[in-house]
Amino acid sequence: MEEKSFLDRMLGHLRETCKYSTGYPKDLGPSRVIHFTSEREFVQLLHQGYPVVVAFTIRGNYTKHLDQVLEVAAAEFYPHVKFLRVECPKYPGFCITRQRKEYPFIEIFHSPEQAANQGRFAGPNITKYSAKALPFNYDLSAYGFREFFKRYGIQSSQEPK
C-alpha cells in the first residue's frame, strides 16, 4: 500500500477533527424531524405542550436544502421543540387549510388549548383544538429559529409550561 503524502495526511486529519468548519455535515444522529401522517397525530403532538414547527413542502431543489436545515434545527432544539414536515401533494387537505399559495413555507404552532365542544354534532371521537400559528419569515437556519423563539417568547430550551 502506498504511503500518503504529507498534504493528504494533514487534510485527512483536518477533516476528522474539524468537520463543521470544512463544510462536512455534523453527525446529527437519528432524524428528529417527524413526517406528517394524519391530522389526529398532529393534534396529539400539539397536546404534548411543546411548540411545533411545521414545514409545508413540495418536491423541489429548495426543499432538499430546507430538509437539511430542519434536521440541524431539530437536533439542536430536541426535545423542547418538535419539527414536523408535511408533503403537501400527499396531504393536500391539511395544506389547503393554511391558505397559502407559495411553497415551501413554515408555520409554528404553540400554546394549544382544548377547544370547547361547540355544536350538537360533535361526537366523543372528535378532538377540536386551538393553537396560535405564527408564520416563520426569519433566516432558514438554527440561528433563525432561535431568534424567532426569542422574539415571540416561545420556550425552546426549558420544560413546557
Backbone as a printed PyTorch tensor [residue, N CA C, xyz], in Angstrom:
tensor([[[  0.8290,  -1.1780,   0.0000],
         [  0.0000,   0.0000,   0.0000],
         [  0.8720,   1.2390,   0.0000]],

        [[  0.5090,   2.1780,  -0.8430],
         [  1.3030,   3.3830,  -0.9910],
         [  1.0800,   4.3320,   0.1830]],

        [[  2.1650,   4.9200,   0.6740],
         [  2.0620,   5.8370,   1.7990],
         [  1.5260,   7.1860,   1.3170]],

        [[  0.6270,   7.7850,   2.1290],
         [  0.0250,   9.0690,   1.7640],
         [  1.0320,  10.1900,   1.9320]],

        [[  0.8780,  11.2100,   1.1060],
         [  1.7620,  12.3670,   1.2110],
         [  1.4190,  13.1680,   2.4650]],

        [[  2.3050,  14.0520,   2.8100],
         [  2.0940,  14.8890,   3.9880],
         [  0.8050,  15.7030,   3.8530]],

        [[  0.5620,  16.2440,   2.6650],
         [ -0.6340,  17.0590,   2.4420],
         [ -1.9090,  16.2290,   2.6160]],

        [[ -1.9410,  14.9980,   2.1000],
         [ -3.1110,  14.1360,   2.2600],
         [ -3.3630,  13.7960,   3.7310]],

        [[ -2.2840,  13.5070,   4.4610],
         [ -2.4230,  13.2100,   5.8940],
         [ -2.9490,  14.4230,   6.6510]],

        [[ -2.4070,  15.6010,   6.3200],
         [ -2.8270,  16.8260,   7.0030],
         [ -4.3000,  17.1290,   6.7070]],

        [[ -4.7240,  16.9960,   5.4550],
         [ -6.1220,  17.2400,   5.1040],
         [ -7.0400,  16.2060,   5.7420]],

        [[ -6.6100,  14.9600,   5.7840],
         [ -7.4020,  13.9160,   6.4310],
         [ -7.5970,  14.1980,   7.9160]],

        [[ -6.5060,  14.6110,   8.5760],
         [ -6.5960,  14.9510,   9.9930],
         [ -7.5120,  16.1510,  10.2050]],

        [[ -7.4130,  17.1490,   9.3380],
         [ -8.2580,  18.3380,   9.4270],
         [ -9.7250,  17.9660,   9.2660]],

        [[-10.0510,  17.1000,   8.3130],
         [-11.4340,  16.6700,   8.1000],
         [-11.9850,  15.8800,   9.2910]],

        [[-11.1240,  15.0690,   9.9120],
         [-11.5730,  14.2770,  11.0590],
         [-11.8530,  15.1430,  12.2780]],

        [[-11.0510,  16.1620,  12.4880],
         [-11.1780,  16.9550,  13.7110],
         [-12.0430,  18.1990,  13.5510]],

        [[-12.2070,  18.6970,  12.3250],
         [-12.9240,  19.9570,  12.1090],
         [-14.0170,  19.7810,  11.0680]],

        [[-14.8740,  18.8060,  11.2430],
         [-15.8860,  18.5160,  10.2290],
         [-16.7780,  19.7110,   9.9370]],

        [[-17.1610,  20.4640,  10.9640],
         [-18.1020,  21.5540,  10.7380],
         [-17.4710,  22.6780,   9.9280]],

        [[-16.2500,  23.0640,  10.2810],
         [-15.6370,  24.2090,   9.6070],
         [-15.1770,  23.8870,   8.1900]],

        [[-15.0130,  22.6270,   7.8440],
         [-14.5740,  22.2890,   6.4950],
         [-15.7460,  21.9940,   5.5690]],

        [[-16.9560,  22.1930,   6.0490],
         [-18.1130,  22.0040,   5.1970],
         [-18.7390,  20.6320,   5.2790]],

        [[-18.1300,  19.7110,   5.9810],
         [-18.7190,  18.3900,   6.1410],
         [-19.8770,  18.4820,   7.1240]],

        [[-20.9530,  17.7530,   6.9140],
         [-22.0940,  17.8610,   7.8280],
         [-21.7730,  17.2950,   9.2030]],

        [[-22.4180,  17.8630,  10.1970],
         [-22.2570,  17.3580,  11.5620],
         [-22.9400,  16.0050,  11.6710]],

        [[-22.4970,  15.1890,  12.6180],
         [-23.1790,  13.9290,  12.8920],
         [-24.3550,  14.2500,  13.7990]],

        [[-25.5660,  14.2450,  13.2470],
         [-26.7520,  14.6530,  13.9830],
         [-27.4690,  13.4910,  14.6570]],

        [[-27.0310,  12.2890,  14.3920],
         [-27.7030,  11.1270,  14.9590],
         [-28.9760,  10.8420,  14.1840]],

        [[-29.9140,  10.1230,  14.8060],
         [-31.1580,   9.7950,  14.0920],
         [-31.9820,  11.0540,  13.8260]],

        [[-32.7690,  11.0130,  12.7870],
         [-33.5840,  12.1610,  12.3960],
         [-34.5820,  12.5150,  13.4860]],

        [[-34.7010,  13.7930,  13.7900],
         [-35.6600,  14.2900,  14.7820],
         [-36.8740,  14.9240,  14.1080]],

        [[-36.8750,  14.9760,  12.7770],
         [-37.9980,  15.5550,  12.0470],
         [-39.0780,  14.4900,  11.9010]],

        [[-40.2810,  14.8330,  12.3160],
         [-41.4130,  13.9130,  12.2540],
         [-42.1200,  14.1140,  10.9230]],

        [[-42.4490,  13.0380,  10.2470],
         [-43.1780,  13.1430,   8.9770],
         [-44.6730,  13.0390,   9.2470]],

        [[-45.4090,  13.9720,   8.6900],
         [-46.8500,  14.0610,   8.8860],
         [-47.5380,  12.8300,   8.3100]],

        [[-48.4280,  12.2340,   9.1030],
         [-49.2020,  11.1020,   8.6100],
         [-50.6970,  11.3270,   8.7460]],

        [[-51.1140,  12.1080,   9.7660],
         [-52.5390,  12.3680,   9.9250],
         [-52.7370,  13.6050,  10.7900]],

        [[-53.8990,  14.2070,  10.6380],
         [-54.2190,  15.3810,  11.4450],
         [-54.3950,  14.9950,  12.9110]],

        [[-54.8620,  13.7930,  13.1570],
         [-55.0170,  13.3120,  14.5350],
         [-53.6560,  13.2520,  15.2290]],

        [[-52.6460,  12.7480,  14.5290],
         [-51.2980,  12.6950,  15.0990],
         [-50.7660,  14.0980,  15.3670]],

        [[-51.0700,  15.0310,  14.4680],
         [-50.6580,  16.4200,  14.6430],
         [-51.2790,  17.0100,  15.9150]],

        [[-52.5640,  16.7520,  16.1400],
         [-53.2490,  17.2520,  17.3340],
         [-52.6300,  16.6390,  18.5880]],

        [[-52.3080,  15.3480,  18.5450],
         [-51.6620,  14.7040,  19.6910],
         [-50.3100,  15.3390,  19.9810]],

        [[-49.5860,  15.6840,  18.9210],
         [-48.2890,  16.3420,  19.0720],
         [-48.4590,  17.7180,  19.7090]],

        [[-49.4830,  18.4480,  19.2990],
         [-49.7590,  19.7610,  19.8950],
         [-50.0770,  19.6470,  21.3850]],

        [[-50.8110,  18.6200,  21.7640],
         [-51.2260,  18.4740,  23.1500],
         [-50.1070,  18.0010,  24.0730]],

        [[-48.9290,  17.7170,  23.5200],
         [-47.7850,  17.4080,  24.3800],
         [-47.2660,  18.6710,  25.0630]],

        [[-47.6630,  19.8450,  24.5420],
         [-47.2880,  21.1020,  25.1820],
         [-46.0570,  21.7750,  24.6280]],

        [[-45.4340,  21.1870,  23.6360],
         [-44.2460,  21.7880,  23.0450],
         [-44.6210,  22.5840,  21.7960]],

        [[-43.8360,  23.6090,  21.4530],
         [-44.0530,  24.2730,  20.1680],
         [-43.7790,  23.2890,  19.0240]],

        [[-44.5390,  23.4090,  17.9380],
         [-44.3740,  22.5220,  16.7910],
         [-44.0740,  23.3770,  15.5550]],

        [[-42.9130,  23.1510,  14.9680],
         [-42.5330,  23.8260,  13.7310],
         [-42.9970,  22.9380,  12.5840]],

        [[-43.8630,  23.4710,  11.7290],
         [-44.4170,  22.6900,  10.6250],
         [-43.9210,  23.2610,   9.3080]],

        [[-43.2540,  22.4210,   8.5260],
         [-42.7780,  22.8110,   7.1980],
         [-43.7160,  22.2030,   6.1660]],

        [[-44.3770,  23.0510,   5.4050],
         [-45.2720,  22.6130,   4.3360],
         [-44.4480,  22.6120,   3.0520]],

        [[-44.2280,  21.4330,   2.4550],
         [-43.2890,  21.3330,   1.3390],
         [-43.9020,  20.6530,   0.1220]],

        [[-43.2400,  20.8690,  -1.0020],
         [-43.4790,  20.1320,  -2.2330],
         [-42.1160,  19.6870,  -2.7270]],

        [[-42.0820,  18.8170,  -3.7220],
         [-40.7860,  18.3550,  -4.2210],
         [-40.0880,  19.4720,  -4.9950]],

        [[-38.7970,  19.5830,  -4.7920],
         [-38.0260,  20.5910,  -5.5000],
         [-36.6400,  20.7050,  -4.9030]],

        [[-35.7780,  21.4510,  -5.5940],
         [-34.4010,  21.6040,  -5.1210],
         [-34.3430,  22.3710,  -3.8090]],

        [[-35.1720,  23.3860,  -3.6660],
         [-35.1490,  24.1720,  -2.4340],
         [-35.5990,  23.3330,  -1.2380]],

        [[-36.4810,  22.3810,  -1.4750],
         [-36.9560,  21.5140,  -0.4000],
         [-35.8190,  20.6660,   0.1580]],

        [[-34.8740,  20.2600,  -0.6910],
         [-33.7200,  19.4920,  -0.2040],
         [-32.9110,  20.3200,   0.7880]],

        [[-32.7140,  21.6020,   0.4540],
         [-31.9960,  22.4970,   1.3670],
         [-32.7830,  22.6730,   2.6670]],

        [[-34.0850,  22.8570,   2.5370],
         [-34.9440,  23.0280,   3.7070],
         [-34.8990,  21.7940,   4.6080]],

        [[-34.8690,  20.6060,   4.0280],
         [-34.7830,  19.3720,   4.8160],
         [-33.5110,  19.3500,   5.6650]],

        [[-32.3960,  19.7820,   5.0790],
         [-31.1390,  19.8100,   5.8260],
         [-31.2010,  20.8120,   6.9720]],

        [[-31.7880,  21.9810,   6.7090],
         [-31.9330,  22.9950,   7.7520],
         [-32.8110,  22.4710,   8.8780]],

        [[-33.9120,  21.8050,   8.5340],
         [-34.8070,  21.2570,   9.5530],
         [-34.1060,  20.2010,  10.4020]],

        [[-33.2930,  19.3610,   9.7720],
         [-32.5690,  18.3270,  10.5160],
         [-31.6290,  18.9510,  11.5500]],

        [[-30.8820,  19.9760,  11.1410],
         [-29.9440,  20.6250,  12.0650],
         [-30.6990,  21.3060,  13.2010]],

        [[-31.7710,  22.0410,  12.8590],
         [-32.5370,  22.7420,  13.8880],
         [-33.2410,  21.7560,  14.8160]],

        [[-33.7840,  20.6790,  14.2700],
         [-34.4700,  19.6840,  15.0980],
         [-33.4980,  19.0360,  16.0770]],

        [[-32.2760,  18.7680,  15.6240],
         [-31.2750,  18.1750,  16.5150],
         [-30.8910,  19.1610,  17.6210]],

        [[-30.8310,  20.4470,  17.2890],
         [-30.4320,  21.4470,  18.2830],
         [-31.5150,  21.6770,  19.3310]],

        [[-32.7690,  21.7380,  18.9340],
         [-33.8420,  22.0930,  19.8600],
         [-34.5630,  20.8860,  20.4580]],

        [[-34.1490,  19.6650,  20.1070],
         [-34.7660,  18.4620,  20.6590],
         [-34.4980,  18.4040,  22.1500]],

        [[-35.4060,  18.0620,  23.0070],
         [-36.8010,  17.6750,  22.8220],
         [-37.7760,  18.8160,  23.0820]],

        [[-37.2990,  20.0590,  23.1950],
         [-38.1390,  21.1780,  23.6150],
         [-39.0010,  21.7540,  22.5010]],

        [[-38.6400,  21.4950,  21.2580],
         [-39.4220,  21.9420,  20.1040],
         [-39.5280,  20.7540,  19.1550]],

        [[-40.7130,  20.5010,  18.6490],
         [-40.9240,  19.4020,  17.7060],
         [-40.9450,  19.9650,  16.2890]],

        [[-40.3600,  19.2400,  15.3500],
         [-40.3300,  19.6410,  13.9480],
         [-41.1060,  18.6190,  13.1320]],

        [[-42.0110,  19.1180,  12.3060],
         [-42.9010,  18.2700,  11.5220],
         [-42.8100,  18.6960,  10.0620]],

        [[-42.7310,  17.7290,   9.1670],
         [-42.6640,  18.0060,   7.7310],
         [-43.9020,  17.4190,   7.0710]],

        [[-44.6140,  18.2670,   6.3150],
         [-45.8210,  17.8450,   5.6090],
         [-45.5400,  17.8990,   4.1110]],

        [[-45.7010,  16.7720,   3.4330],
         [-45.5860,  16.7530,   1.9760],
         [-46.9660,  17.0710,   1.4160]],

        [[-47.1180,  18.2820,   0.9100],
         [-48.4400,  18.7640,   0.5020],
         [-49.0850,  17.9650,  -0.6340]],

        [[-48.3330,  17.4290,  -1.6080],
         [-49.0130,  16.6030,  -2.6050],
         [-49.6660,  15.3490,  -2.0120]],

        [[-49.1050,  14.8180,  -0.9220],
         [-49.6910,  13.6310,  -0.2780],
         [-50.8730,  13.9900,   0.6150]],

        [[-50.8360,  15.1620,   1.2340],
         [-51.8680,  15.5790,   2.1820],
         [-52.3910,  16.9670,   1.8120]],

        [[-53.0730,  17.0900,   0.6610],
         [-53.4890,  18.4200,   0.1980],
         [-54.5110,  19.0970,   1.1050]],

        [[-55.3650,  18.3300,   1.7500],
         [-56.3890,  18.9200,   2.6130],
         [-55.7950,  19.7150,   3.7550]],

        [[-54.7600,  19.1800,   4.3840],
         [-54.1230,  19.8500,   5.5160],
         [-53.4180,  21.1200,   5.0450]],

        [[-52.8120,  21.0800,   3.8640],
         [-52.0800,  22.2330,   3.3460],
         [-53.0230,  23.3300,   2.8580]],

        [[-54.1220,  22.9430,   2.2380],
         [-55.0610,  23.9230,   1.7040],
         [-55.6820,  24.7460,   2.8270]],

        [[-55.8660,  24.1530,   3.9960],
         [-56.4540,  24.8940,   5.1100],
         [-55.5770,  26.0550,   5.5620]],

        [[-54.2950,  26.0370,   5.2310],
         [-53.3780,  27.1180,   5.6130],
         [-53.5320,  28.3240,   4.6920]],

        [[-54.1980,  28.1670,   3.5410],
         [-54.5000,  29.2400,   2.5980],
         [-53.2620,  29.9910,   2.1250]],

        [[-52.2280,  29.2380,   1.7770],
         [-51.0110,  29.8300,   1.2130],
         [-50.7820,  29.2250,  -0.1570]],

        [[-50.2780,  30.0120,  -1.0700],
         [-50.0610,  29.5310,  -2.4320],
         [-48.5880,  29.2600,  -2.7470]],

        [[-47.6790,  29.8910,  -2.0260],
         [-46.2580,  29.7020,  -2.3120],
         [-45.6760,  28.6430,  -1.3690]],

        [[-44.9670,  27.6990,  -1.9570],
         [-44.3710,  26.6000,  -1.1920],
         [-42.8820,  26.5970,  -1.4280]],

        [[-42.0760,  26.1050,  -0.5320],
         [-42.4100,  25.6630,   0.8240],
         [-42.5620,  26.8540,   1.7590]],

        [[-43.2860,  26.6460,   2.8490],
         [-43.3880,  27.6630,   3.8890],
         [-43.4430,  26.9800,   5.2410]],

        [[-43.1670,  27.7730,   6.2730],
         [-43.0830,  27.2360,   7.6330],
         [-44.0210,  28.0300,   8.5320]],

        [[-44.7320,  27.3180,   9.3910],
         [-45.5290,  27.9470,  10.4350],
         [-45.1960,  27.2610,  11.7560]],

        [[-45.3180,  28.0300,  12.8300],
         [-45.0040,  27.4980,  14.1500],
         [-46.2700,  27.5480,  14.9930]],

        [[-46.6500,  26.3930,  15.5160],
         [-47.8470,  26.2680,  16.3440],
         [-47.4160,  26.1240,  17.7960]],

        [[-48.0910,  26.8620,  18.6850],
         [-47.7690,  26.7220,  20.1070],
         [-48.9660,  27.1050,  20.9510]],

        [[-48.8780,  26.8760,  22.2430],
         [-49.9260,  27.1280,  23.2370],
         [-51.2510,  26.4780,  22.8660]],

        [[-51.2700,  25.1580,  22.7170],
         [-52.5400,  24.5220,  22.3730],
         [-53.5160,  24.5760,  23.5460]],

        [[-54.7420,  24.7170,  23.2100],
         [-55.7900,  24.6850,  24.2280],
         [-56.9110,  23.8140,  23.6930]],

        [[-57.4570,  23.0130,  24.5510],
         [-58.5790,  22.1670,  24.1450],
         [-59.7700,  23.0760,  23.8760]],

        [[-60.2810,  23.0330,  22.6740],
         [-61.4310,  23.8770,  22.3340],
         [-62.6860,  23.2880,  22.9610]],

        [[-63.5740,  24.1650,  23.3320],
         [-64.8380,  23.7060,  23.9140],
         [-65.6610,  23.0260,  22.8280]],

        [[-66.3450,  21.9680,  23.1980],
         [-67.2110,  21.2840,  22.2310],
         [-68.3640,  22.2110,  21.8810]],

        [[-68.3540,  22.6640,  20.6530],
         [-69.4020,  23.5640,  20.1950],
         [-70.2110,  22.8460,  19.1440]],

        [[-71.4940,  23.0770,  19.1470],
         [-72.3490,  22.4340,  18.1660],
         [-72.8540,  21.1090,  18.6830]],

        [[-73.9780,  20.7160,  18.2090],
         [-74.5840,  19.4940,  18.7340],
         [-74.1090,  18.2450,  18.0140]],

        [[-73.3210,  18.3980,  16.9300],
         [-72.8870,  17.2290,  16.1730],
         [-71.4950,  16.7510,  16.5560]],

        [[-70.8650,  17.3840,  17.5420],
         [-69.5260,  16.9790,  17.9690],
         [-69.6320,  15.6790,  18.7610]],

        [[-68.9750,  14.6580,  18.2800],
         [-69.0160,  13.3580,  18.9360],
         [-67.8430,  13.1750,  19.8760]],

        [[-67.8200,  12.0920,  20.6300],
         [-66.7270,  11.8600,  21.5750],
         [-65.3990,  11.5510,  20.8730]],

        [[-65.4220,  11.1180,  19.6150],
         [-64.1890,  10.7900,  18.9020],
         [-63.6190,  11.9860,  18.1510]],

        [[-64.2650,  13.1300,  18.2190],
         [-63.7930,  14.3200,  17.5120],
         [-63.0260,  15.1850,  18.5000]],

        [[-61.7720,  15.4810,  18.1560],
         [-60.9470,  16.3300,  19.0080],
         [-60.8030,  17.6800,  18.3340]],

        [[-61.2540,  18.7310,  19.0130],
         [-61.0770,  20.0820,  18.5000],
         [-59.8750,  20.6770,  19.2050]],

        [[-59.2010,  21.5800,  18.5230],
         [-58.0520,  22.2070,  19.1520],
         [-57.9550,  23.6520,  18.7100]],

        [[-57.2480,  24.4150,  19.5000],
         [-56.9980,  25.8100,  19.1860],
         [-55.5200,  26.0570,  19.4600]],

        [[-54.8070,  26.5860,  18.4990],
         [-53.3840,  26.8510,  18.6760],
         [-53.0240,  28.1310,  17.9490]],

        [[-52.0380,  28.8170,  18.4700],
         [-51.5420,  30.0110,  17.7970],
         [-50.6140,  29.5570,  16.6800]],

        [[-50.8610,  30.0400,  15.4650],
         [-49.9960,  29.7130,  14.3320],
         [-49.2930,  30.9890,  13.8990]],

        [[-47.9810,  30.9620,  13.9460],
         [-47.1870,  32.1190,  13.5510],
         [-46.4400,  31.8140,  12.2610]],

        [[-46.5430,  32.6600,  11.2510],
         [-45.7540,  32.4300,  10.0320],
         [-44.2860,  32.6870,  10.3300]],

        [[-43.4380,  31.8470,   9.7900],
         [-41.9920,  31.9730,  10.0140],
         [-41.3780,  32.6940,   8.8230]],

        [[-40.8220,  33.8820,   9.0590],
         [-40.2060,  34.6400,   7.9710],
         [-38.7960,  35.0940,   8.3310]],

        [[-38.1450,  34.3400,   9.1830],
         [-36.7610,  34.6300,   9.5620],
         [-35.8130,  33.8140,   8.6810]],

        [[-34.5130,  33.9370,   8.9710],
         [-33.4910,  33.1820,   8.2560],
         [-33.7220,  31.6820,   8.4550]],

        [[-33.6330,  30.9200,   7.3680],
         [-33.8150,  29.4710,   7.4550],
         [-32.5350,  28.8150,   7.9660]],

        [[-32.3670,  28.8360,   9.2720],
         [-31.2150,  28.2120,   9.9260],
         [-31.5770,  28.0100,  11.3890]],

        [[-30.7350,  27.2710,  12.0920],
         [-30.9700,  27.0810,  13.5300],
         [-30.9280,  28.4380,  14.2310]],

        [[-30.0550,  29.3210,  13.7790],
         [-29.9740,  30.6710,  14.3510],
         [-31.2860,  31.4210,  14.1380]],

        [[-31.8570,  31.3240,  12.9400],
         [-33.1270,  31.9840,  12.6470],
         [-34.2450,  31.4910,  13.5420]],

        [[-34.3000,  30.1720,  13.7570],
         [-35.3140,  29.6200,  14.6550],
         [-35.1000,  30.1210,  16.0810]],

        [[-33.8450,  30.1770,  16.5380],
         [-33.5470,  30.6360,  17.8910],
         [-34.0110,  32.0840,  18.0750]],

        [[-33.7130,  32.9430,  17.0980],
         [-34.1200,  34.3460,  17.1740],
         [-35.6410,  34.4770,  17.1440]],

        [[-36.2950,  33.6770,  16.3340],
         [-37.7520,  33.6960,  16.2550],
         [-38.3730,  33.3180,  17.5940]],

        [[-37.8550,  32.2550,  18.2180],
         [-38.3700,  31.8170,  19.5050],
         [-38.1780,  32.9020,  20.5620]],

        [[-37.0270,  33.5880,  20.5340],
         [-36.7810,  34.6680,  21.4830],
         [-37.7670,  35.8090,  21.2810]],

        [[-37.9690,  36.1760,  20.0370],
         [-38.8430,  37.3160,  19.7030],
         [-40.2680,  37.0980,  20.1780]],

        [[-40.7830,  35.8940,  20.0050],
         [-42.1650,  35.6100,  20.3610],
         [-42.3280,  34.9720,  21.7380]],

        [[-41.2380,  34.8520,  22.4820],
         [-41.3250,  34.3210,  23.8420],
         [-41.6990,  32.8530,  23.9070]],

        [[-41.3130,  32.0790,  22.9070],
         [-41.6070,  30.6490,  22.8900],
         [-40.4670,  29.9280,  23.5850]],

        [[-40.8020,  29.0870,  24.5550],
         [-39.7660,  28.3570,  25.2810],
         [-39.1920,  27.2780,  24.3810]],

        [[-37.8930,  27.3710,  24.1310],
         [-37.2660,  26.3760,  23.2710],
         [-36.1840,  25.5830,  23.9870]],

        [[-35.9140,  25.9210,  25.2370],
         [-34.8390,  25.1960,  25.9290],
         [-35.2110,  24.7980,  27.3490]],

        [[-36.4660,  24.9980,  27.7460],
         [-36.8820,  24.6110,  29.0850],
         [-38.1100,  23.7290,  28.9770]],

        [[-38.5390,  23.1930,  30.1010],
         [-39.7390,  22.3580,  30.1240],
         [-40.9480,  23.2000,  29.7480]],

        [[-41.9530,  22.5900,  29.0870],
         [-43.1490,  23.3560,  28.7240],
         [-43.9160,  23.7900,  29.9730]],

        [[-44.7060,  24.8500,  29.7850],
         [-45.4850,  25.3910,  30.9030],
         [-46.5080,  24.4140,  31.3840]]])
